[in-house]
Amino acid sequence: MPGSRQQNYQILLDEGKCDYRYFQALHLPCRHILATCSHARLDWKDHVHPMKTVIKVYRMKFRPIGHKDDCPTYMMVLIFDPVLD
């Protein structure tokens, strides 16, 4: 792709890891996992968690955040870099 940088990511299918970290975070195959499986002629479904396992995470109840007035205030100061002007 013009203007894009090519990056290399280490894929460890047996450990369920990809340096891109999408795979570990969401337990869904990223494009790197799919490309690796395709290149090695492997079925990608053998290397990801079944969706029924992923969906179990969302069965538990999440605590509501509450009203925004209950949150502590945060003062953010923006400092502009004159070099970027």
VENWORA-V429210 format. One record per residue. PHI is phi in degrees with one decimal (* if undefined). Layout:
PHI ; PHI
//
This chain:
* ; -62.8 ; 81.9 ; -99.9 ; -97.5 ; -82.7 ; -124.0 ; -107.3 ; -125.8 ; -83.0 ; -113.5 ; -122.8 ; -60.6 ; -63.4 ; -99.9 ; 66.2 ; -128.8 ; -142.8 ; -58.6 ; -68.0 ; 73.3 ; -63.2 ; -60.8 ; -70.7 ; -70.3 ; -107.0 ; 57.5 ; -122.5 ; -70.9 ; -87.6 ; -63.4 ; -70.6 ; -64.3 ; -62.8 ; -66.1 ; -63.3 ; -63.0 ; -63.1 ; -63.2 ; -88.8 ; 56.6 ; -111.0 ; -82.1 ; -60.7 ; -65.1 ; -76.3 ; -120.3 ; -130.4 ; -71.8 ; -60.7 ; -57.4 ; -63.0 ; -73.1 ; -64.9 ; -66.7 ; -57.6 ; -58.2 ; -86.5 ; -75.3 ; -72.3 ; -84.9 ; -101.8 ; -72.6 ; -66.8 ; -72.6 ; 100.2 ; -83.3 ; -62.4 ; -71.0 ; -80.7 ; -85.2 ; -65.8 ; -77.3 ; -130.2 ; -97.3 ; -106.5 ; -113.5 ; -95.8 ; -116.3 ; -85.3 ; -92.0 ; -63.1 ; -65.6 ; -83.0 ; -68.8
//
